[in-house]
Amino acid sequence: MKIFQREQPSLFGGILDWMLIPLLLLWPISLALIWLVAVGVANKPYDRALEHQTQTIERLLGDQNKSMDQRLAAVEQLFNKNDDSDHVFFQLRSYSGALIAGQADLPVPQDDDAFLKSEIRFRDEQHNGQKVRVVHLWFKANVENPQEPEAKAPTHIAYLLQVAEPYGKRGLLAQEIVKGVLLPQLAILPLAILVLWIALARGLQPLRRLEEHIRQRRPDDLSPLDYRVMPIEVTPLVSSINELLSRLKSSIETKKRFLADAAHQLKTPLAGLRMQSELAQTESLSNMELKHTLRLIGLSSVRATRVVNQLLSLARAEVGAQSMAKLSCDLGELVEEVLQETWQLASQKYLDLGYEALGFEGGSSKLELNPILIKEMIRNLLENAINYTPSDLRNPGVINLSIHRDDEKEQLIFVIEDSGPGISDVEKELVIQPFYRSLGVASQVDGSGLGLSIVKEIADQHQAHVYLEDAQSDWPEASLLSKRRSRQGTSKLNGLRVRVVFECRSKEASGP
């Protein structure tokens, strides 16, 4: 149940709902409690009046200076009322139960111990179809009993005195008390709701000020909000906004650096294209020089195309894991597909290209992956190895791809090793940065410095870890490449090993 219905959830309306709805539900309970209290309050003065009348009758009936008729006449004068609805009546009985005076049909009390204690007691009874309040008292007095003529002289005997009063005035008094309590509440309730409305509106002012502060900011202003001027309840919200602004600022700065680096990398091949095209347009060039110029134009266009393709790959890797669904893929099958696509490039350089899968007895290499991004990662690693590994017909280079499964650590490891020049320890942390290229022998190879950046980005999107190591370094499962190098006489080359470690669960890695 909602009092303030809105299409969009409202904090203001929600607070009012949670405050007013319980109030409306508690209102009937409050009425019942007020009525019970009012009845209790109304009974007390009337009970005291009945008790006082009973004590007065007791004194009149115990007067030794008057006869029985005089005593009863005095008692009758106390009950001469004009209002029949509020008529107070009495009853006097002997200990034997004989009626002496008063109302004959008034019920007799059932508490026998009241005779022994001689105390005033109250009870509720039904008399002539209406509810009455009755007070009774056992007392002893010297009374002549006209109903017992055999008694020759007055004696001290026990008598039961009962005084009763209808509930008419009590109910009216209780109603007046309830009206006296409820009417001011009903008058104050609208004022209380108005005050509550104003209090909520003022209490939500900090949120409106925060909204205005954010709305008035410049688009390039990503500085954190000052949470100290906000209420403590709004501090978690402001802290979350500040964290978002910090991440957004870092992302924008990264994009700016990336665009600057990309512009710098594209400037060189584009400038070469322009210069060579202008040179080709001169009339003084011979056919041999023209062919050479056109070849340089072709190389510059290839270089620019490669840079653009890798920039697109890096951009796709940065957003691919969020926009593309991950599927249960066999990592070995993806590696084989990339090998089929690149084997011709490797064969042109006479490279010894191999692939092994180890530790898959009774299992498989399935993981939750994005197949497009993973193939892009494997392709970049393999193309880097092909480009940077020296090889010719007499001294072929070696590239080995392998997949290892570690059931104890619940890991699936993709490894690519080559017999190339490797990377120094100083540069291993730098080569994964965009556009960084090694200053050693590898700098002689045409490239853009984006391959390993793409690999790192895709691995991060899949919660995997990338390790760059020397191919000759110790690793328990890296014996396959060293054996092949020994057979081919290339074991002394310092190549590069790239390990990509995927975390997996047993049920995901195991096959049927």
C-alpha positions in Angstrom: 0.0 0.0 0.0 1.4 3.4 -1.0 -0.2 6.7 -0.4 2.0 8.7 -2.7 2.1 6.7 -6.0 4.8 7.6 -8.6 6.1 6.0 -11.7 9.6 6.5 -10.4 10.5 5.7 -6.8 10.6 8.8 -4.6 12.6 9.1 -1.4 10.3 11.8 -0.1 7.2 9.8 -0.8 8.7 6.6 0.5 9.6 8.3 3.9 6.0 9.7 4.1 4.6 6.3 3.3 6.6 4.6 6.0 5.6 7.2 8.6 1.9 7.7 7.7 0.9 4.2 7.0 2.0 2.8 10.4 0.3 5.8 12.0 -3.0 5.0 10.2 -2.7 1.3 11.2 -2.0 2.2 14.9 -4.9 4.6 15.0 -7.6 1.9 15.8 -5.3 0.4 18.5 -4.9 3.9 20.0 -8.7 4.4 20.1 -9.1 1.1 21.9 -6.4 1.9 24.4 -7.9 5.4 25.0 -11.4 3.9 25.6 -10.0 1.4 28.1 -8.2 4.1 30.0 -11.3 6.4 29.8 -13.5 3.6 31.3 -11.0 3.0 34.1 -10.8 6.8 34.8 -14.6 7.1 34.7 -15.1 4.2 37.1 -12.9 5.4 39.9 -15.0 8.5 41.1 -18.3 6.5 40.8 -16.8 3.6 42.7 -15.6 6.0 45.5 -19.1 7.5 45.6 -20.7 4.0 45.9 -18.2 3.1 48.6 -19.1 6.3 50.5 -22.9 5.6 50.1 -22.4 2.1 51.4 -20.5 3.3 54.5 -23.2 6.0 55.1 -25.9 3.3 55.0 -23.9 1.1 57.3 -23.7 4.0 59.8 -27.5 4.7 59.5 -28.4 1.0 60.0 -26.2 0.8 63.0 -27.7 3.8 64.8 -28.8 2.4 68.2 -30.9 5.5 69.0 -33.4 4.9 66.2 -35.9 2.2 65.5 -35.7 -0.1 62.5 -38.4 1.8 60.6 -36.6 5.1 61.2 -33.3 3.7 60.1 -34.8 2.3 56.9 -36.7 5.6 56.2 -33.4 7.4 56.5 -31.8 5.1 54.1 -34.7 5.5 51.6 -34.2 9.2 51.6 -30.7 8.7 50.2 -32.0 7.0 47.1 -34.7 9.4 46.0 -33.5 10.3 42.5 -35.3 12.0 39.7 -33.3 10.3 36.9 -34.3 6.7 36.7 -31.4 5.9 34.3 -29.0 6.8 37.1 -31.0 5.4 40.0 -28.9 4.0 42.8 -30.6 1.2 44.7 -29.8 -1.0 47.7 -30.6 -4.3 49.2 -30.4 -5.5 52.9 -30.4 -9.2 53.8 -29.9 -11.1 56.9 -27.2 -13.7 57.3 -29.8 -16.4 56.6 -30.6 -14.7 53.3 -33.9 -13.2 54.2 -34.7 -9.9 52.5 -35.0 -7.0 55.0 -35.3 -4.0 52.6 -34.4 -2.8 49.1 -34.5 -4.5 45.7 -35.4 -8.2 46.0 -34.0 -9.3 42.5 -30.5 -8.0 43.1 -28.2 -11.1 42.9 -26.4 -12.3 46.0 -22.6 -12.4 45.9 -20.8 -15.7 45.8 -17.7 -14.8 47.8 -18.2 -16.4 51.3 -15.0 -15.1 52.7 -16.2 -11.5 52.5 -18.3 -12.3 55.6 -15.2 -13.1 57.6 -13.2 -10.1 56.4 -16.0 -7.5 56.6 -14.6 -5.5 53.7 -16.2 -3.6 50.8 -16.0 -5.4 47.5 -17.0 -4.4 43.9 -18.5 -6.5 41.1 -20.5 -6.2 37.9 -23.9 -7.7 37.5 -26.9 -7.8 35.2 -30.1 -6.3 36.6 -33.4 -5.9 34.7 -31.5 -6.2 31.4 -28.8 -3.6 32.1 -25.3 -3.7 33.4 -24.9 -2.4 37.0 -22.0 -1.8 39.3 -22.5 -3.4 42.7 -20.7 -2.9 46.0 -21.5 -5.2 49.0 -20.5 -5.3 52.6 -21.1 -7.7 55.5 -21.6 -6.0 58.9 -23.0 -6.7 62.3 -25.6 -4.5 64.0 -28.3 -4.5 66.6 -31.4 -4.6 64.3 -35.0 -5.7 64.9 -36.0 -8.0 62.1 -39.6 -7.6 61.2 -39.4 -10.8 59.1 -38.6 -12.8 62.2 -41.3 -12.1 64.8 -40.1 -14.9 67.1 -37.1 -12.7 68.0 -38.1 -11.3 71.4 -35.3 -8.8 71.7 -32.8 -7.1 69.5 -29.6 -9.0 68.9 -26.3 -8.4 67.1 -26.5 -10.3 63.9 -24.7 -10.2 60.5 -26.3 -8.5 57.6 -25.5 -8.2 53.9 -25.7 -4.7 52.5 -25.6 -4.2 48.6 -25.6 -0.9 46.8 -25.9 -0.9 42.9 -25.7 1.7 40.2 -26.3 1.4 36.4 -23.4 2.2 34.1 -25.2 5.0 32.4 -23.2 7.9 33.7 -20.0 6.0 33.7 -20.4 5.4 29.9 -21.2 9.1 29.3 -18.2 10.2 31.3 -15.9 7.7 29.4 -17.2 9.1 26.1 -16.5 12.7 27.2 -13.0 11.7 28.2 -12.4 10.0 24.8 -13.8 13.1 23.0 -11.6 15.3 25.1 -8.6 13.3 24.1 -9.4 12.6 20.4 -10.7 16.0 19.3 -7.4 17.9 20.1 -5.5 15.0 18.4 -7.7 15.4 15.3 -7.1 19.1 15.3 -3.4 18.7 15.7 -3.0 15.8 13.2 -3.1 18.0 10.0 -0.7 20.4 11.6 1.6 17.5 12.5 1.5 16.2 8.9 2.3 19.7 7.7 5.3 20.0 10.0 6.4 16.5 9.0 6.2 17.6 5.3 8.2 20.7 5.9 10.8 18.8 8.0 11.3 16.2 5.2 11.6 18.9 2.6 14.2 20.7 4.7 16.0 17.4 5.5 16.3 16.6 1.8 17.8 20.0 1.0 21.4 18.6 1.1 20.5 16.2 -1.8 19.1 19.1 -3.8 22.2 21.2 -3.1 24.4 18.2 -4.2 22.3 17.9 -7.4 22.7 21.7 -8.1 26.5 21.5 -7.4 27.0 18.6 -9.8 24.7 20.2 -12.4 26.6 23.5 -12.4 30.0 21.8 -12.9 31.9 22.2 -16.1 32.1 19.0 -18.2 35.9 18.8 -17.7 35.7 19.3 -13.9 36.4 15.9 -12.4 37.6 17.1 -9.1 36.2 15.2 -6.0 33.2 16.5 -4.2 33.6 17.9 -0.7 31.8 15.4 1.5 32.5 17.4 4.7 29.7 19.8 4.1 27.2 17.0 3.5 25.3 15.1 6.2 26.9 11.9 7.4 24.1 9.9 5.8 25.0 11.3 2.3 28.7 10.7 2.8 28.7 7.1 1.3 26.9 8.4 -1.8 29.4 11.3 -2.2 32.3 8.9 -1.6 31.0 6.6 -4.4 30.6 9.6 -6.7 34.2 10.6 -6.0 35.5 7.1 -6.7 33.6 7.2 -10.0 35.0 10.6 -10.9 38.5 9.3 -10.0 38.2 6.3 -12.3 36.7 8.4 -15.0 39.5 10.9 -14.8 42.1 8.1 -15.0 40.3 6.6 -17.9 40.1 10.0 -19.8 43.8 10.6 -19.1 44.7 7.2 -20.4 42.6 7.8 -23.6 44.3 11.1 -24.1 47.8 9.6 -23.8 46.7 6.8 -26.1 45.4 9.2 -28.7 48.6 11.3 -28.5 50.7 8.2 -28.9 48.6 6.9 -31.7 48.8 10.2 -33.5 52.6 10.1 -33.1 52.8 6.6 -34.4 50.7 7.3 -37.4 52.5 10.5 -38.2 55.7 8.8 -39.3 54.2 6.4 -42.0 51.8 9.1 -43.2 54.6 11.5 -43.6 56.6 8.9 -45.4 53.7 8.3 -47.8 53.3 12.0 -48.5 57.1 12.5 -49.1 57.4 9.4 -51.4 54.3 10.3 -53.3 55.6 13.8 -53.9 58.9 12.3 -55.0 57.2 9.9 -57.4 55.5 12.9 -59.1 58.8 14.5 -60.2 59.6 14.0 -63.9 63.4 13.6 -63.3 63.0 10.1 -61.8 64.2 7.1 -63.8 62.1 3.9 -64.0 64.4 2.2 -61.4 64.0 5.1 -59.0 60.2 5.3 -59.6 59.9 1.6 -58.7 62.0 2.1 -55.6 59.8 5.0 -54.6 56.6 3.0 -55.2 58.0 0.1 -53.1 58.6 2.5 -50.2 55.1 3.8 -50.6 53.8 0.3 -50.3 55.9 -0.4 -47.2 54.6 2.8 -45.6 51.0 1.9 -46.3 51.5 -1.6 -44.9 53.0 -0.1 -41.7 50.2 2.4 -41.4 47.6 -0.3 -41.9 49.2 -2.5 -39.3 49.2 0.4 -36.8 45.5 1.1 -37.5 44.6 -2.6 -37.2 46.4 -2.9 -33.8 44.8 0.3 -32.5 41.4 -1.2 -33.4 42.4 -4.5 -31.7 43.4 -2.6 -28.6 40.2 -0.6 -28.5 38.2 -3.8 -29.1 40.1 -5.5 -26.2 39.4 -2.7 -23.8 35.6 -2.9 -24.2 35.2 -6.4 -25.7 34.8 -8.3 -22.4 31.9 -6.1 -21.3 30.1 -6.0 -24.6 30.7 -9.6 -25.8 29.4 -12.6 -23.9 31.8 -15.3 -22.7 31.3 -18.8 -23.9 32.6 -22.2 -22.8 35.5 -22.6 -25.3 38.3 -25.1 -25.8 41.5 -23.1 -25.6 43.3 -25.8 -27.5 40.9 -25.5 -30.4 41.4 -21.7 -30.5 45.2 -22.1 -30.6 44.9 -24.6 -33.5 42.7 -22.1 -35.4 45.3 -19.4 -35.0 48.1 -21.7 -36.1 46.2 -22.6 -39.3 45.8 -18.9 -40.0 49.5 -18.0 -39.5 51.4 -21.1 -40.6 52.0 -19.7 -44.0 53.7 -16.6 -42.5 55.9 -18.8 -40.4 56.8 -21.0 -43.3 58.0 -18.0 -45.4 60.6 -17.5 -42.7 61.5 -21.2 -42.4 60.4 -21.3 -38.8 60.0 -24.5 -36.9 56.5 -24.1 -35.5 55.2 -26.6 -32.9 52.2 -27.1 -30.6 51.8 -29.5 -27.6 49.1 -30.0 -25.0 50.3 -31.5 -21.7 48.5 -32.8 -18.6 45.0 -33.3 -20.1 44.6 -37.0 -19.3 40.9 -37.5 -18.7 40.2 -33.7 -19.0 39.9 -30.9 -21.5 41.0 -27.3 -21.9 37.6 -25.6 -21.7 37.2 -22.2 -20.1 34.7 -19.4 -20.0 36.2 -17.2 -22.7 35.5 -14.7 -25.3 36.7 -16.6 -28.4 37.3 -13.5 -30.6 39.4 -11.7 -28.0 41.4 -14.8 -27.0 42.2 -15.6 -30.7 43.3 -12.0 -31.0 45.6 -12.4 -28.0 47.2 -15.7 -29.4 47.6 -14.1 -32.8 49.5 -11.1 -31.4 51.8 -13.3 -29.4 52.5 -15.6 -32.4 53.0 -12.8 -34.8 55.4 -11.1 -32.4 57.4 -14.4 -32.1 57.4 -14.8 -35.9 58.5 -11.2 -36.5 61.2 -11.1 -33.9 62.7 -14.6 -34.2 65.6 -14.7 -36.7 65.3 -17.6 -39.1 66.5 -18.7 -42.6 66.9 -21.9 -44.5 70.2 -22.8 -42.9 69.4 -21.7 -39.4 65.6 -22.1 -38.8 64.2 -20.4 -35.7 62.0 -22.3 -33.2 58.6 -21.3 -31.9 56.7 -23.6 -29.6 53.1 -23.2 -28.4 51.8 -25.3 -25.6 48.9 -25.6 -23.2 49.5 -27.0 -19.7 46.9 -28.0 -17.1 47.6 -27.9 -13.4 44.8 -29.7 -11.5 46.4 -28.9 -8.1 46.4 -25.1 -8.6 43.3 -25.3 -10.8 45.0 -23.4 -13.6 45.2 -23.6 -17.4 48.4 -22.2 -18.8 49.1 -21.1 -22.4 52.8 -20.8 -23.2 54.6 -19.5 -26.3 58.4 -19.7 -26.5 60.8 -18.7 -29.3 64.5 -18.8 -30.0 64.7 -15.0 -30.7 66.8 -12.4 -29.0 64.6 -12.2 -26.0 63.9 -9.1 -23.8 66.1 -7.7 -21.1 64.9 -7.8 -17.5 64.8 -4.0 -17.4 62.4 -3.8 -20.4 60.1 -6.6 -19.4 57.9 -4.2 -17.4 58.0 -1.6 -20.2 57.2 -3.6 -23.3 53.6 -4.1 -22.2 53.0 -0.3 -22.3 51.4 1.0 -25.5 53.9 2.0 -28.3 57.0 1.0 -26.3 59.5 -0.9 -28.4 62.8 -2.6 -27.3 66.0 -0.8 -28.1 67.9 -4.0 -28.9 67.9 -6.1 -32.0 64.1 -6.1 -32.0 64.1 -2.4 -32.8 65.2 -3.3 -36.4 61.9 -5.1 -36.9 58.9 -3.2 -38.3 56.2 -2.8 -35.6 54.0 -0.4 -33.6 54.7 -1.6 -30.0 51.0 -2.5 -29.4 51.1 -6.3 -29.5 51.9 -7.0 -25.9 49.6 -4.2 -24.7 46.8 -5.9 -26.5 47.8 -9.2 -24.9 47.8 -7.7 -21.4 44.5 -6.0 -21.9 42.7 -9.1 -23.1 44.3 -11.2 -20.2 43.1 -8.6 -17.7 39.6 -8.8 -19.1 39.6 -12.6 -18.5 41.2 -12.3 -15.0 44.4 -14.0 -16.3 48.0 -13.2 -15.6 50.8 -12.6 -18.2 54.4 -13.4 -17.4 57.4 -12.6 -19.6 60.4 -14.8 -18.9 63.6 -16.0 -20.5 63.1 -19.2 -22.4 66.1 -20.8 -20.8 64.9 -20.1 -17.2 63.7 -22.9 -15.0 60.1 -24.0 -15.3 59.0 -27.5 -14.4 56.9 -28.0 -17.5 59.1 -26.3 -20.1 61.3 -29.2 -21.0 59.7 -29.8 -24.5 61.3 -26.7 -26.1 64.7 -27.4 -24.6 64.7 -30.9 -26.0 63.7 -29.6 -29.5 66.5 -27.0 -29.3 69.0 -29.6 -28.4 68.1 -31.7 -31.4 68.4 -28.7 -33.6 71.5 -27.2 -32.0 69.8 -24.0 -30.9 69.8 -24.6 -27.2 72.2 -21.6 -26.5 69.8 -19.0 -27.9 68.2 -16.7 -25.4 64.6 -16.6 -26.4 61.5 -15.2 -24.8 58.8 -17.2 -23.0 55.3 -15.7 -22.5 53.0 -17.5 -20.1 49.3 -16.6 -19.8 47.8 -18.3 -16.7 44.0 -18.7 -16.6 42.3 -19.5 -13.3 39.7 -22.2 -13.7 37.6 -24.6 -11.6 37.8 -28.4 -11.8 34.3 -28.8 -13.1 35.0 -26.2 -15.8 38.3 -27.8 -16.9 37.3 -31.4 -16.8 35.6 -33.0 -19.8 32.8 -35.6 -19.9 
